[in-house]
């Protein structure tokens, strides 16, 4: 849930919204330029991390009776 919220924040804070947020926080134009360049690579890394987390948390499927294995194709019915 946190990564999804971070991704949404990365998508929303661009362009004019980033400029207004930068003015509210008191950062300069250099920080906004860095943000505009770093926003998409950060979003890409976040997406990769979310997919890795899903892959890590997923259960390993187990075939019943060895179905789908090469040995099962050679065994008599």
N, C-alpha and C positions, 0 to 999 in steps of 0.2 A: 504494500500500500504506500509506503514511504517513497519507493522508487517511482511509482506511477505519479505521485504528487510532484516529485522532483522533475520528472519528464514534462509534466504539464506546465510547470513553472518555467522550464527552459524554453518551451514553445511559446509561451505567452510573453515572456520578457524579451522582446525584440523590437527594434525600430523605435517608434515614438514612445512606447511603454517603457523601454529601457532608458530612454533619455529622461523621461519624467521621474523614474525611480532613481536615476543617477543624480538628478538635481535635488531630489528629496534627501538622498544620503550624503550629498556634498562631494561627490567624486567628479573628477575632471573629464575632459574629452578623451584623454589617453586611456583611461579605464573603460570608457564606453567603446572605444575602438578595439581594445583587447577583448572585451565581452562579445562584440559582434563577430570577431574572428574565432573565438574559443567556444561559442555557443553550440555550433553544429557538431564539432568533434566530441564535446562533452555529452551531447544527446546521443551520439553514436555509441560512445562507451557505456552510457547508461542502458541503452537497449541491449548491448552485448551482455552486460551484467545481469539484466533481467532474464534473458534467454538462458544464460548459464545457471542462474538460480532455479529456473523451472526445470532444466535438465537434471540438476543435482537432486532436486526434491521429488522428481517423478519416480514412480515404482518401476522396477524392471519387470517386463512382461514375461511370464513363464508359459511355455507351450505345454498343453496337456498331452500326455502319452508320447512325448517326444515328437509330436506332429510338427512338420516343417524342418526337421533335421535331415541331413543327407542319409543317415542310417535308417530313418523311418521309411524312406522311399524304397529301400532295397529289401525291407523285411516282408515276409509273406503275410497276406491278409488273414 
